[in-house]
Every structure is written in C-alpha cells, then in structure tokens.
Amino acid sequence: MINYRPASSHTPVLLSEVLRALAVQPGGRYIDCTLGSGGHAAAILDHSSPGGQLLGIDADPHAIEAARERLRHYQDSVRLVNDNFVNLQSICIKYDFFPVHGILFDLGLSSLQLNGNGRGFSFQHDAPLDMRFSPTQKTTAADIVNNTPEARLAYLIKTYGEETHSRRIARSIVQERPIETSRQLAQLIERTIGRRGRIHPATKTFQALRIAVNHELEHLEAALRQALDLLGYEGRLVVISYHSLEDRIVKQFLQRESRGCICPPEIPACVCGHTARLRLINKKVVTPTEAEIDLNPRSRSAKLRAAERIINTGDSFAATEDHAFLTIARSRGWRRPVLLQKIKMVFLAA
C-alpha cells in the first residue's frame, strides 16, 4: 500500500491514491497534464526511479517556473511544456513521448492560482477579473462580465456554475457595470443573494466564469480522447475532478470506452463497431479521507476515477499478420525500442 508524503509542506490532493491508480513503476513514462507546482510530478518521479521519465504540461507559465524549481533535482528525467492539455497529442508527437505508462489530470486550481496571484481566481484576494490560465488567451473574465448580454450571462452562470440564482446575479451585474475586480464582484453577489452556510455565495459564479474563460469542458473532452491513444497496453488514465460538470464528462467517457457496442437500445443489431479500449480500475469513485480533508479543506470535493488501457484484436496495430506483436504487447514488451517505434508509426498514420 502506498502512503506517500512529499518533503514539501504542500501536499497534492489524493496523492497516495494517485500513485496507486497510476501503478507507478521504475522506468515508467508518465504525463502530468496539469503540472501546477509539481507536487504530483515529484512523487511520480520518486516512485518511477530509477529510469522514470515525466512530461509535465501546464498552460500557466508561472506554474511551469514553480515546478521547474521544485523538480530541479530530476532535470534529466523531466520535460516541462508551457501549453494547454487540449494540445496533448501534438505535444507528445513533438517530444517523441508516447506510448506511456500513465497519464494524470488533476483538474483543480493550483495553490499558485488560489493564493492571490493577481488574476482574480479567488475572491479571498482582491485582484483584476482575469481568470486566464495563460496570458496568451484573449478573453478575460472582465470581458465576459462587462460585455455579455444579461440573458447570455445568466445562461453561462447557470450552465457552468449550476447556480439557481443565475438570473438575479446576471441582472445585478449588468446594473453594476463596469466591474473590474474579484472582490467587487464577490461583494455584489453576496448583496444580491445573501449568504447562507460556509460556502461563499460567489463560488458558483466564479467557477462559471473561469470555465467560460478557459473553455475547460470542451478542452477536457478533447484531451481525454487524445490521452486514450497515447497509452500503451495496461497504461493507466487517472483523472481528479472537483465539480459535477467535470466529473460527468470523465465518468461518461470512461464508461463509454470500457464498453463494446454503444448503439442506442432501440437498434436491434450493432452498427457502431465500437470496441472497449479501457478497463475501469475502481467500481466506485475515490474520494479523500476525513483526515485529508481536515489537513486540506480544498480537497473535500475531489473525485478520482481511473482506467487501464486494454488491447482488442480489432485494434489497428493488432491485425492478423501482427499476431506476434500483439503477444509481445500484452506481455508489456511494448516498452522495447523497436516496438515503441512500430506503435508510433501506427499512431501517426491514424
């Protein structure tokens, strides 16, 4: 049983559970698609030593720099890329980093983003309403708040924030424009709908704006499809989500890819030709223990789902003439350089 705690005072969410779900092994190759400050990455590199390699991706250049400092002792084993994980496939092709043993998505905001980095992700710190993961993005949260028609704004807040008071909030925002800072917006929302319980009333609206600014849900769906093709046989896909919209996308993707036929029930015979490419690791979603929540309240909404890549005889690199290759792949022989190259050629031709 893995029960890992890093030397850093900041412990990543569900760390031991992530290492178990990824089945981290010496010499393995892993991708951290949401690098943050590098907490999960450091633990993966520790457990994949000797010989482990990690590709770390983050859209936030400040996260890349923080992770570079944290991972400086692993410099020969890690490559850091400042890019959005929606470009996962092209990144891996560029750096010749596939197939891999495991891919991790931790979809929560990093501590760097929450702890007052000047971009308005949190209403605990007053900052401009930016909320962009990358400074190269054009649209900011202020653009959406101050320029979006009331009806559209209410729709975004309801759809991405699951906020029942979306119309009242949108109406107040339009009446109060321009709104420039995170605290100004949070106080306006609190005046509009009041405060009940421990969760701040602006939480759902901030979530909605962040998702809209960064196109998070669309990017997640695209990245999951790419991740599946980058995994070698028995490679693991692990995703930590923090709200129901993300978790629904992840759950439905894993369920679909772990099934054969996905035709609608009313169709009498299969016409889709779909084959299962994943095996679910956990029947139930993994959540933090009470002890972890006490130590890190931000982890309370985390949900971990994991699956393992399987090979079917219908896969493109498992044709009849390649039966010997399939046998070797199933014995984990796909790590060998010649076979790695064969898989890459099939992938690039797809």
N, C-alpha and C positions, 0 to 999 in steps of 0.2 A: 504493500500500500504506500503510495506517495503522499507524503505530508511535508511539503516544501515551503520554506520561508526564506526569502532573499535577505541579503545583508542590508538593503535599503530600508528606510523607515516606511516607505510607501509600498504596500503590498497590493499587487493587482487582484482584481476580482476573480474568485473561484480558481485560484492558481493551482492548487493540488489537483482539483478536478479537471482542469485543462490539460495538465501533464498526463493524467491517466487516460483521458479521452483521446489525446493525440498518440498515445502509446509511444512516447518519445524513446528513441533507441540510439546508442552510439553509432556514429557515422551517418545518421539520417539527415535528410534535407527537408527544410521546413520554410513556410512562408507565413509571416505575420502581416496580415493585410491592414492592420490598424495599430501601427507601432506605438504611438503615444510616446511616453518617456522611456519605453524599453523594458518594462518590468517582466511581462510575459516572455519577451525575446531572450532576456538574460537567463531566465530559468530553463527555457528550451535549449539554449546553448550549453548550459551547465550539464543537462541530462543527456545531450547528444554527443558529449565529448567522450572519447577522442574522435575527431574526424567529422563532427557535425557541421552543417552549414545552414545559414539562415538568410533569407531575403526579407528585409523589413520595408514596408511601404507605408507612407503617410502623406496626406495632402497638405498638412500643416508644416511649413518649413521650420517653425520653432520647435516642433516635436522632433523633427529629424536631428536638429542640433543637440537637443537634450538627450536623445537616445544615443547619438554618436559619442557623447561624453560618457554616458553610463556603460556603453558597450565597448569602450576603447580597448579593454583587455582581450577582446575577441576579434580584433580587427582583421585577422587573417581568415576568419570563418564567417564574416557577416558582410552583406552588401546592403546599404540603405538607399532607398529611392524616394525622392520627393515627387509623388504623383498620387492620383486618386485610384482606388482599387477598381474602379469601373474599367480601367485600362490594364487589368491584371494579365490577360493573355499576352498583350503586346510587350509588357514589361518582362515577362518570363522568356519570351522569344528573344528579346533584345539581349538579355543577360544569360541566355542559354541555361535557364534554371527550371528544368522540367524533364521528366516527371518528378514528383516529390512525395515524401512520406506523410506529410501533413500540412494542412492549411488552417489558419486561425483567423476568425473575425471576432473582435471584441467591439461591439457597436456603440458602446457608451462614450460619452465625452471624457477626454483625458483630464487628469488633475491640472495639467497646464492650462487647459481651456476654461475650467471651472474656477480656478483660483485667481481671477482678476487679471487676465492677460490683455485687457483693453479692447476686446472685441464684443463685449456685451452678451456672452453666452449665459451668464448668471446674473440674476437681479440682486445677488448679495453684494456685488461691487458695481458702482456706477461707471458706465463706460458707453462709448458711442454704440448705437444699434448696428452692428456689423454682422456678426454671426457667420462669416465666411470661413470655411476650413482653410481655403487657400486665398492669398491676396490677389491671385490672378483672376479670380472669378469677378464677374461684372456686377451682379445684383447683390445688394446688401439687404439686411432686414429693414433698415430705414427706408430703402426704396419701396419695399412691399408695404410697409406700414403707412407711408405718406402718399403713395401714388395709386394704390389699388382701390378700385371702386368698392363701396360698402358691401354689396351683395357678394362679390368675389372674395373679399377679405373674410366675411363671415363663413363662407364655404371652406376656405383654407383652414381657419381656426377649428371648425367642426370636424373636417375630414382628417387633418393631420394631428390635431390636438385632442380629438374626441371630447371637445368642450361643449357642454349642454347650453352654456350661456353665450354662445358664439355671436348671436345677433346683437345682443346688448353690448358686448365688448366691442364689436366692429363699429356700432353706432357711436359709442363714446370715443373711439379712436378717431373717427372721421371728424367729430365735433371738436376734438382737442388738437388736431394737426396744426403745425408740424410737431412731431415727437422725435427727439433726437437721441435720447439716452435710455439705457436699460432701466434705471431707477424711475425715470419719468413714466415709462410705460407700465412698470410693475405697480406703481402707486395709483395710476389711473385705473388699472384693472381691479385693484383692491377696493377702490372707492365705488366702482361700478357694481360689483357682485358681492362685496363683503368678504369677510374672512371667517372660515369655519375649519376647525381641526388643525392638524400640524402642517399639512401641505399648503404652501402659499398659493393663493388663487391665480397667480400669473403663470404657474408652472406649465399648464397645458398650452397656453398661448405661446409661450417661449419655445416649447417643443415644436409646435406647428410652424412657427416662423423659421426655426433652424432647419427643419426638414424641407421646407419650401425653398429656402435659400440654396441648400446644398444638393437638392434633388436626391435625397438619401434613399428613398424607397425604390425609385427607378434604378439607381446605381447598384443597390443591393441585389435586386433580381438579376441584373446583367452579370454581376460579379460571381454569383453562385453558379450560374450556368458555365462560366469560364473555369471556375475552380474545379468543377467535376472532371473536366477534360485534362486537367493538369496533374491529377492524382495517379500514381502508379497503383498496381494491384495491392490491396489491403492498405492503401493510403487513407488517412483519416481527414474528414472535414468537420471542424468544430466551430460553432457559432454561439456567441453570447449576445443576447438581445435584452433590451431594457423597457420596452413598451409593447403593447399588444399588436400594433401595426407591423413592426419588425418581426416579432415572433410568429405572427400569422404567415408572413411571406416565407420564413425559414421552415416552419412546420409543413406547409403545403408543398414546398419544393422537395424536402426530404421524403415526404410520404409519396409524392408522385414518382420520384426517381428510385424508390425502393419497391415499386410495383411493376408488374408486367404490363398488361393491357390497361390503357387509361381511357378507353372508349366510354361514352355515356351509357348508362344502364339499359336504355331503350334500344340500343343497337344489338341485334341478336348475335352477330359474329364480329370478331375483332378486325378492324380495318386500319388501326393506328400503327401497328408494327412496333410499338414501344416495348422495350425490354428493360428490366431492372438493372441499374448500374450501381446502386448503393444498398448497403445493409444497415439498418438502424442499430446503433450501439446501445442506447438506453430506451426502454419502453416508455418511461416517464421522463419528463423534463427534469433537469438537475438544477436545484436552487441553492443559495447559500445557507449555511447553518446559522442558528441563532448566535453562536459565538462570533462568526464572521460579521454578521450584521451589527452586533454590538461594537466590534472594533472598527467597522467601516460601514456606516449607515447608507452610503451611496450604493452599496451592493444589494440592498433589500429587494429591488425589482429585477435583479439579474436572472436570466433563464438560459441554461446551456443545453444545446442539442448537438448530437454528434452522429456521424455515419461513416461507414467504411466502404471503400471502392471495391466492387466485385467485377469479375470478368465473365461475360457470357460468350457462348460460341458465336453469337451474332455480331460481336464487336468487330470493327473494321480491321483490327490487327490480329484477328483470330480466325482467319479463313482456313479452309481445309489444308492448303499447302503449307500453312504456318502452324501446323499442329505442334511441332516440336517447340516453336517459340512460345505458344500458349502454355505448354507444360512447364517450361522454364520460368515464365512469368508467374505462374501460380506457386512456384517454389521460391518466390522472391528473387529469382535470378535476373529480374528486370533491372537490378542495380548495376549489372555488368556494363562496361562502356559500349560494347558493340550493340547490345540490346537496347540500351538507352537511346542510342542513335537511331535504331530502327523505329522505336516508338515516336521519336521526334519527327522522323520523316513522314510517318502516317499522320501525325497531328497537324503538321504544316500543310499537308496535302488536302486535309479535310475541308 
